């Protein structure tokens, strides 16, 4: 899986940098092309000459090399790479990555990344456990970066605990698994919906919900990373996308989402409906702002088009349809009923009774119910990990 893959390794100033020699050697042995970038501090722990010899490429430290007048463009490196692995990553570098402090070639290259980024922290246990470090790690996860968790073991300080950088052999396995999974949905088209819909009352007010779109966007990013051509129909959200294989269609109302989905659905292999679509819309939309008075205001509401039900009716034999159900009571019963009535292949159940699940959170706790009614419970996880879990399930039932 590594042959011909272009891998950038960013090395920062940690004692664990000595392990990078073994990492580079293993990657080259697997057939990868490796470009090493180092911070000036990293050169105190392992020489650039060592890593240049092993990688068969000059190590980049400064953007401009005065000796030969060469400019090392971080933009070009970001476009060249199939994957970036930053290892070891210090607490200092984590903070710079989060805040965009581009004062060395490692950070400028990270900020130019167009590919998946893996980050392997390495530091003493108290630094790793510090709230600021943990916050920075969570921020980096929310950006779509993949954290290679440090191991528990003996540290340079003589203490033992979490903070030890993952072994090179294991990091090669992680990258190999990534490249293998990156073709899982090759030549597949996947439609994903995300976010809320807004049903206008007047020019400044609407009926909506608290959905942020994080779950749908995580699904879109992960599906694209696994080779799919993704069509993301999203309601109003501030979230942004990174992957070039995602076609984003922005909509406002349930009717606009309905039309977009119907226009796309016939050409899709997999449809995942993660959006929180409004069930009702005002019968009348006022052209001017409604003024506040001392009297009660009555709104008449009409049901919106049931997008999931219509897709279930139109579903072809070579199509998979996955729905979401956010429930507050009788969760399993309601989800199973929805699965059957709407002709779904599986339904993803969220309960607002679960701490850390639901709208706005960076985590989610789901249960997957398949078309035979079997329930697959999942623990509380980061939404990126939940997305991977859902897509792994899709692979198992794919037609």
PLY file of the C-alpha trace (Angstrom):
ply
format ascii 1.0
element vertex 399
property float x
property float y
property float z
element edge 398
property int vertex1
property int vertex2
end_header
0.00 0.00 0.00
2.98 2.38 0.45
4.59 2.00 -2.96
4.86 5.38 -4.68
3.06 7.23 -1.87
4.45 10.68 -1.10
4.86 11.22 2.64
6.02 14.39 4.37
7.41 13.93 7.88
7.58 17.00 10.11
10.07 16.61 12.98
10.04 18.92 16.01
12.28 19.38 19.03
11.68 16.31 21.18
14.06 13.61 22.35
11.77 11.16 20.54
13.14 12.59 17.27
15.85 9.90 17.32
13.14 7.36 16.41
12.46 9.13 13.10
15.54 7.53 11.55
13.89 4.12 11.96
10.54 5.49 10.70
12.08 6.90 7.52
13.97 3.68 6.88
10.80 1.58 7.26
8.80 3.84 4.93
11.50 3.80 2.25
11.66 0.00 2.53
7.88 -0.07 1.87
8.39 1.91 -1.33
7.26 5.34 -0.14
8.82 8.66 -1.15
9.72 10.60 1.98
10.40 14.30 2.45
11.60 15.31 5.92
11.06 18.81 7.30
12.64 19.80 10.62
12.33 22.66 13.04
15.68 24.24 13.99
15.28 22.78 17.50
14.82 19.26 16.10
18.33 19.36 14.63
19.67 19.29 18.19
18.27 15.76 18.66
19.04 14.15 15.27
21.15 15.49 12.42
19.65 16.50 9.08
22.47 14.54 7.40
21.19 11.29 8.95
17.63 11.84 7.74
18.75 13.11 4.32
20.82 9.96 3.82
17.94 7.67 4.82
15.23 9.54 2.89
17.43 10.12 -0.17
16.21 13.72 -0.22
17.66 16.93 1.27
16.02 17.74 4.58
14.17 21.07 4.66
14.80 23.31 7.66
14.58 26.89 6.42
12.35 28.21 3.62
15.39 29.67 1.85
18.79 28.00 1.65
21.46 30.67 1.20
24.16 28.13 0.25
22.55 27.26 -3.07
19.89 29.95 -3.38
17.07 27.36 -3.28
13.55 28.30 -2.19
11.67 25.49 -0.44
8.03 26.24 -1.18
5.74 24.99 1.58
2.81 25.40 -0.82
4.36 23.03 -3.36
5.18 20.50 -0.64
1.59 20.66 0.59
0.35 19.89 -2.93
2.96 17.13 -3.46
2.14 15.10 -0.35
-0.33 12.23 -0.22
-0.14 12.38 3.55
1.68 14.39 6.21
2.94 12.86 9.44
4.17 15.22 12.12
6.26 13.25 14.61
7.33 13.84 17.25
5.12 16.83 18.03
5.87 18.87 21.14
3.40 20.80 23.28
4.86 23.99 21.80
4.18 22.84 18.22
0.64 21.71 19.11
-0.08 25.26 20.25
1.38 26.72 17.05
-0.66 24.36 14.88
-3.87 25.34 16.61
-3.21 29.07 16.44
-1.53 29.24 13.03
1.80 30.59 14.33
3.83 30.00 11.17
7.37 30.68 12.40
9.07 27.60 10.96
8.86 25.36 7.89
7.01 22.59 9.70
4.10 24.90 10.58
3.95 26.68 7.20
3.82 23.28 5.49
1.11 22.10 7.90
-0.99 25.17 7.13
-0.64 24.44 3.39
-1.70 20.80 3.71
-4.24 19.57 1.16
-3.95 15.96 2.33
-4.70 13.96 5.50
-2.54 14.99 8.46
-1.40 12.62 11.21
0.01 14.04 14.44
2.07 12.00 16.93
2.56 13.96 20.20
5.55 13.27 22.43
6.18 14.95 25.78
6.41 14.36 29.51
3.27 13.05 31.18
2.40 16.26 33.07
2.75 18.33 29.90
0.58 15.86 28.02
-2.09 15.88 30.74
-2.14 19.67 31.06
-5.54 21.18 30.14
-3.98 23.44 27.51
-2.38 20.46 25.73
-5.58 18.44 25.87
-7.56 21.41 24.55
-5.13 21.83 21.65
-5.39 18.14 20.77
-9.19 18.40 20.70
-8.97 21.49 18.48
-6.67 19.67 16.06
-9.09 16.73 15.94
-11.92 19.14 15.14
-9.84 20.45 12.19
-9.88 16.91 10.79
-6.35 15.96 11.86
-5.74 12.39 13.01
-4.02 12.05 16.37
-1.71 9.07 16.87
-2.14 8.75 20.60
1.06 8.58 22.66
1.73 5.40 24.57
2.17 4.79 28.29
5.78 3.98 29.09
9.12 5.20 30.42
9.80 8.83 29.51
13.03 10.82 29.18
12.39 12.43 32.57
12.56 9.02 34.23
8.84 9.09 34.95
6.45 6.56 33.49
3.07 7.43 32.02
1.31 8.72 28.88
3.40 10.87 26.54
5.69 8.39 24.83
5.57 8.69 21.04
4.11 5.70 19.22
6.72 3.25 17.87
7.79 3.67 14.21
6.55 0.18 13.28
3.08 0.98 14.54
3.01 4.36 12.74
3.86 2.59 9.47
0.94 0.21 10.12
-1.39 3.19 10.74
-0.34 4.85 7.47
-0.66 1.58 5.58
-4.19 1.11 6.94
-5.01 4.68 5.90
-3.89 4.10 2.31
-5.78 0.83 2.18
-8.99 2.46 3.41
-8.53 5.45 1.11
-9.70 3.28 -1.81
-12.63 1.61 0.00
-15.23 3.77 -1.77
-13.30 4.28 -4.99
-15.62 5.01 -7.95
-18.59 5.30 -5.55
-20.88 8.32 -5.37
-22.22 9.16 -1.93
-24.93 11.71 -1.11
-24.81 13.08 2.44
-27.07 15.68 4.04
-26.04 17.82 6.99
-27.10 20.64 9.28
-30.50 22.19 10.01
-33.07 23.72 7.69
-34.57 27.15 8.30
-38.27 27.76 7.59
-38.82 31.48 7.16
-41.55 33.28 9.08
-40.57 36.78 7.98
-37.33 38.38 6.69
-35.62 38.08 10.11
-37.23 35.07 11.83
-37.38 31.37 11.13
-38.28 27.97 12.57
-35.18 25.83 12.94
-33.25 23.56 15.27
-29.88 23.35 17.05
-28.06 21.17 14.50
-24.55 22.42 13.60
-23.84 19.96 10.76
-20.74 18.48 12.45
-21.86 14.87 12.04
-22.73 15.22 8.37
-19.53 17.14 7.60
-17.44 14.46 9.39
-19.14 11.79 7.28
-18.44 13.76 4.10
-14.75 14.26 4.92
-14.22 10.62 5.88
-16.07 9.27 2.84
-13.94 11.48 0.58
-10.76 10.31 2.32
-11.83 6.75 1.50
-12.08 7.48 -2.19
-15.73 8.48 -2.66
-17.05 11.29 -4.80
-19.20 13.03 -2.22
-22.19 15.31 -2.73
-22.92 17.20 0.49
-26.29 18.96 0.69
-26.11 21.16 3.74
-28.37 23.56 5.54
-27.05 26.78 7.13
-23.76 26.21 8.97
-20.43 27.94 9.55
-18.47 24.73 8.93
-15.95 24.53 6.09
-14.66 21.60 4.01
-11.11 20.70 3.03
-11.30 17.73 0.68
-11.45 18.52 -3.07
-13.66 15.48 -3.84
-16.62 16.96 -1.95
-19.24 18.85 -3.96
-21.05 21.19 -1.58
-24.64 22.25 -2.25
-25.92 24.89 0.18
-29.64 25.11 0.88
-31.81 26.98 3.36
-35.22 25.32 3.66
-36.57 21.77 3.77
-38.05 22.28 0.29
-34.68 23.33 -1.12
-33.04 20.29 0.47
-35.80 18.08 -0.94
-35.26 19.38 -4.45
-31.46 19.06 -4.24
-31.69 15.47 -2.98
-34.21 14.42 -5.61
-32.03 15.88 -8.36
-28.98 13.93 -7.16
-30.35 10.70 -5.69
-30.80 8.61 -8.84
-27.05 8.73 -9.56
-25.86 7.77 -6.05
-24.54 4.45 -4.73
-25.02 5.39 -1.08
-27.26 8.03 0.54
-26.74 9.04 4.18
-29.34 11.45 5.56
-27.71 13.09 8.58
-29.49 16.46 8.31
-32.01 17.62 10.89
-34.78 18.60 8.48
-37.67 20.71 9.76
-40.92 18.73 10.00
-43.12 21.81 9.60
-42.99 25.10 7.72
-45.17 28.21 8.11
-48.15 28.31 5.74
-47.61 32.03 5.28
-44.29 33.86 5.00
-44.55 37.55 5.82
-42.78 39.93 3.44
-42.11 42.48 6.20
-40.90 42.04 9.75
-43.75 41.21 12.13
-43.97 43.94 14.76
-44.30 43.00 18.40
-47.65 43.79 20.01
-49.37 42.92 23.28
-51.46 40.30 21.51
-50.69 36.63 20.94
-49.38 35.57 17.56
-50.70 32.39 15.96
-48.73 30.59 13.27
-50.27 27.95 11.05
-47.81 25.24 10.06
-47.84 22.69 7.25
-45.79 19.48 7.13
-42.70 19.61 4.92
-41.95 17.03 2.24
-40.59 13.84 3.84
-37.23 13.57 2.05
-36.22 10.26 3.62
-39.54 8.61 2.88
-39.47 9.75 -0.74
-35.91 8.48 -1.18
-37.01 5.15 0.30
-39.81 4.94 -2.26
-37.48 5.78 -5.14
-34.54 3.64 -3.95
-33.08 1.34 -6.60
-31.78 -2.19 -6.05
-28.18 -0.99 -6.27
-28.58 1.79 -3.71
-28.08 1.95 0.04
-30.16 4.39 2.11
-29.08 5.22 5.66
-31.20 7.42 7.92
-30.69 9.14 11.28
-33.10 9.26 14.21
-32.68 11.67 17.13
-35.03 10.57 19.89
-35.90 11.57 23.45
-38.15 8.65 24.45
-38.92 5.10 23.29
-35.73 5.44 21.25
-35.35 1.88 19.92
-39.06 1.45 19.14
-39.28 4.75 17.27
-36.06 4.15 15.34
-37.11 0.65 14.25
-40.48 2.01 13.11
-38.75 4.69 11.05
-36.40 2.09 9.55
-39.32 -0.03 8.35
-41.71 2.70 7.23
-39.10 4.52 5.15
-37.49 1.46 3.53
-34.03 2.06 4.98
-31.03 -0.27 4.94
-29.93 0.99 8.36
-30.72 3.76 10.80
-28.35 5.65 13.11
-29.97 6.29 16.48
-28.99 9.22 18.71
-30.58 9.83 22.08
-30.62 13.24 23.72
-30.62 11.35 27.02
-26.99 10.34 26.40
-24.43 12.76 27.82
-22.13 14.11 25.08
-24.47 13.17 22.20
-26.76 15.31 20.08
-26.51 18.77 18.54
-23.43 20.96 18.90
-21.17 18.46 20.67
-17.84 17.31 19.21
-18.72 13.78 20.36
-21.59 11.43 19.65
-22.97 8.16 20.96
-24.89 6.09 18.45
-26.62 2.78 17.97
-26.78 1.34 14.45
-29.91 -0.67 13.67
-29.62 -2.79 10.53
-32.43 -3.84 8.19
-32.92 -7.08 10.14
-33.55 -5.06 13.29
-30.26 -6.02 14.97
-28.82 -3.29 17.19
-25.11 -2.43 17.17
-24.34 -0.18 20.16
-21.32 2.12 20.02
-19.52 3.98 22.83
-19.19 7.75 23.10
-16.64 8.86 20.50
-15.39 11.90 18.64
-17.66 12.58 15.64
-14.81 11.88 13.24
-14.47 8.39 14.77
-18.26 7.95 14.67
-18.17 8.79 10.96
-15.50 6.15 10.34
-17.57 3.65 12.31
-20.69 4.35 10.24
-18.78 4.06 6.96
-17.21 0.77 8.10
-20.73 -0.52 8.69
-21.81 0.69 5.22
-18.97 -1.32 3.66
-20.27 -4.49 5.29
-23.77 -4.12 3.87
-22.81 -2.62 0.53
-24.68 -4.20 -2.38
0 1
1 2
2 3
3 4
4 5
5 6
6 7
7 8
8 9
9 10
10 11
11 12
12 13
13 14
14 15
15 16
16 17
17 18
18 19
19 20
20 21
21 22
22 23
23 24
24 25
25 26
26 27
27 28
28 29
29 30
30 31
31 32
32 33
33 34
34 35
35 36
36 37
37 38
38 39
39 40
40 41
41 42
42 43
43 44
44 45
45 46
46 47
47 48
48 49
49 50
50 51
51 52
52 53
53 54
54 55
55 56
56 57
57 58
58 59
59 60
60 61
61 62
62 63
63 64
64 65
65 66
66 67
67 68
68 69
69 70
70 71
71 72
72 73
73 74
74 75
75 76
76 77
77 78
78 79
79 80
80 81
81 82
82 83
83 84
84 85
85 86
86 87
87 88
88 89
89 90
90 91
91 92
92 93
93 94
94 95
95 96
96 97
97 98
98 99
99 100
100 101
101 102
102 103
103 104
104 105
105 106
106 107
107 108
108 109
109 110
110 111
111 112
112 113
113 114
114 115
115 116
116 117
117 118
118 119
119 120
120 121
121 122
122 123
123 124
124 125
125 126
126 127
127 128
128 129
129 130
130 131
131 132
132 133
133 134
134 135
135 136
136 137
137 138
138 139
139 140
140 141
141 142
142 143
143 144
144 145
145 146
146 147
147 148
148 149
149 150
150 151
151 152
152 153
153 154
154 155
155 156
156 157
157 158
158 159
159 160
160 161
161 162
162 163
163 164
164 165
165 166
166 167
167 168
168 169
169 170
170 171
171 172
172 173
173 174
174 175
175 176
176 177
177 178
178 179
179 180
180 181
181 182
182 183
183 184
184 185
185 186
186 187
187 188
188 189
189 190
190 191
191 192
192 193
193 194
194 195
195 196
196 197
197 198
198 199
199 200
200 201
201 202
202 203
203 204
204 205
205 206
206 207
207 208
208 209
209 210
210 211
211 212
212 213
213 214
214 215
215 216
216 217
217 218
218 219
219 220
220 221
221 222
222 223
223 224
224 225
225 226
226 227
227 228
228 229
229 230
230 231
231 232
232 233
233 234
234 235
235 236
236 237
237 238
238 239
239 240
240 241
241 242
242 243
243 244
244 245
245 246
246 247
247 248
248 249
249 250
250 251
251 252
252 253
253 254
254 255
255 256
256 257
257 258
258 259
259 260
260 261
261 262
262 263
263 264
264 265
265 266
266 267
267 268
268 269
269 270
270 271
271 272
272 273
273 274
274 275
275 276
276 277
277 278
278 279
279 280
280 281
281 282
282 283
283 284
284 285
285 286
286 287
287 288
288 289
289 290
290 291
291 292
292 293
293 294
294 295
295 296
296 297
297 298
298 299
299 300
300 301
301 302
302 303
303 304
304 305
305 306
306 307
307 308
308 309
309 310
310 311
311 312
312 313
313 314
314 315
315 316
316 317
317 318
318 319
319 320
320 321
321 322
322 323
323 324
324 325
325 326
326 327
327 328
328 329
329 330
330 331
331 332
332 333
333 334
334 335
335 336
336 337
337 338
338 339
339 340
340 341
341 342
342 343
343 344
344 345
345 346
346 347
347 348
348 349
349 350
350 351
351 352
352 353
353 354
354 355
355 356
356 357
357 358
358 359
359 360
360 361
361 362
362 363
363 364
364 365
365 366
366 367
367 368
368 369
369 370
370 371
371 372
372 373
373 374
374 375
375 376
376 377
377 378
378 379
379 380
380 381
381 382
382 383
383 384
384 385
385 386
386 387
387 388
388 389
389 390
390 391
391 392
392 393
393 394
394 395
395 396
396 397
397 398
